Amino acid sequence: MAGSVGMKQPPRLIDATASKVCSFGRLPGRFVDATHSQDDRAQQPAAVPFAEALRFWLKLGFISFGGPAGQIAIMHQELVERRRWISERRFLHALNYCMVLPGPEAQQLATYIGWLMHRARGGIVAGALFVLPSLAILIALSWIYIAFGEMPLVAGLFYGIKPAVTAIVVQAAHRIGSRALKNRVLWTLAALSLVAIFVLNTPFPAIVAAAALIGYIGGRVAPDKFKTGSGHQGELASYGRALIDDDTPTPDFARFGWRRMAKVLCIGGALWALPMGLLAAVHGWEHTLTQMGWFFTKAALMTFGGAYAVLPYVYQGAVEHHHWLTPTQMIDGLALGETTPGPLIMVVTFVGFIGGYVKAVFGPDSLFLAGAVAATLVTWFTFLPSFVFIFAGGPLVETTHNDLKFTAPLTAITAAVVGVILNLALFFGYHVLWPGGFAGRFDWVSGAIAAAAALALFRYKRNVIEVIAACALLGLLVKTLLT
């Protein structure tokens, strides 16, 4: 899940249709070219049975390491180059508009391609299987962490992991900033957001709203300062005819229509309201599970810019306001999220498990059940909006890619997020390097591990999993020698 930290920027949409006009026949779940020669059709991959696609999406859920960049690269290699289920241009077409939506772009891309191949059931299977393996793995790891975290072995490993995570968050701010901060206006916006959250303790949603307003006005007053470059363009490779090829038109079920959009929104709203209503009716609005559902619904709508962009909001709510976990546990949870398959935003699963376990929402005799249920609920409310955005909003968002009124606010939000992430790095560094507060002693060993991790990430370009593994072993060695 870790590796490259991708920042959602709204790149220019690549036209996915050929200039010539073709007539195509369409069968459910497949695309048939009616104008190509018999030889061309012979080279085109056969229609993909739903069961075969299901097996692939399940496999992808277990191997989707490497952060959004790594996950997208895996899908490109498998779907574009090897299996030829979708062409290069159509793959980029899908990716470009998924990146405009809030939520994890790699999971949304899988949902989109699955939907385009096998309608709604294909999208649901592809998107759900991108998440479910990570959910099961993180529930197991979270239980081991909370139940056995005081054991010398586990404590030693996390002693080394914590400073590594601090360096990883600094790297995230650097990578995002190097892409997003293209002029003094955006640099100033990033600095103001840092001051707002670090000094004034301004809530993250307020920072996002202010940045969006500044971007909207700036896009009209000084449009050159808020333009975004294309994110995924370049010379397109050809890997032969694909099942969903460049000149394959969008099928009828994937075209925008107000009635279809209203239907999806109603279904999505019901899937949200039913569990929220049951939680509120059974446990009350102030109960931990109900508040988790409401809080992570809001968090899901704030994930413009990837998981690192919303982590400060999750921290403010889960640690400072609701006290579902401690700052140290939040750092440890981020480390676990970085080293498991699936989107990095799956760190919310850890937050949910620890919160449900610590709050003992089902009583002291059912701690694991409490954690598992809370983790599952949190994951449901976090990812449900992503499916709704793809099924209902995707075609609508597609029409706004080159509209500066839409992209300028996102550019400003991206710049503001850089300052917010830097604040997160400062806060993690404070808790790791001064575990007893500034009045206590500076932890020189943790400082040395953090510096080594930063050197490995910035100078030697090592991937995140390697850095975390090395620092974990180093922390275990230090703890063993000191005890």
Buried (B, 14 or more C-beta within 10 A) or exposed (E): BBBBBBBBBBBBBBEBBEEEEEEBEBEEBBBBBEEBEEEEEEEBBEBBEBEEBBEBBBBBBBEBBBBBEBBBBBBBEBBBEEBBBBBBBBBBBBBBBBBBBBBBBBBBBBBBBBBBBBBBBBBBBBBBBBBBBBBBBBBEBBBEBBBEBEEEEBBBBBBBBBBBBBBBBBBBBBBBBEBBBBBEBBBEBBBBBBEBBBEEEBBBBEBBBBBBEBBBBBBEEEEEBBBBEEBBEEEEEEEEBBBBBBBBBBBEEBEBEEEBBEEBBEBBEEBBEEBBEEBBEEBEEEBBBBBBBBBBBEBBBBBBBBBBBBBBBBBBBBBEEBEBBEBBBBBBBBBBBBBBBBBBBBBBBBBBBBBBBBBBBBEEEBBBBBBBBBBBBBBBBBBBBBBBBBBBBBBEBBEBBEEBEBBBBBBBBBBBBBBBBBBBBBBBBBBBBBBEEEEEEEBEBBBEBBEBBBEBBBEEEBBBBBBBBBBBEBBBEBBEEEE
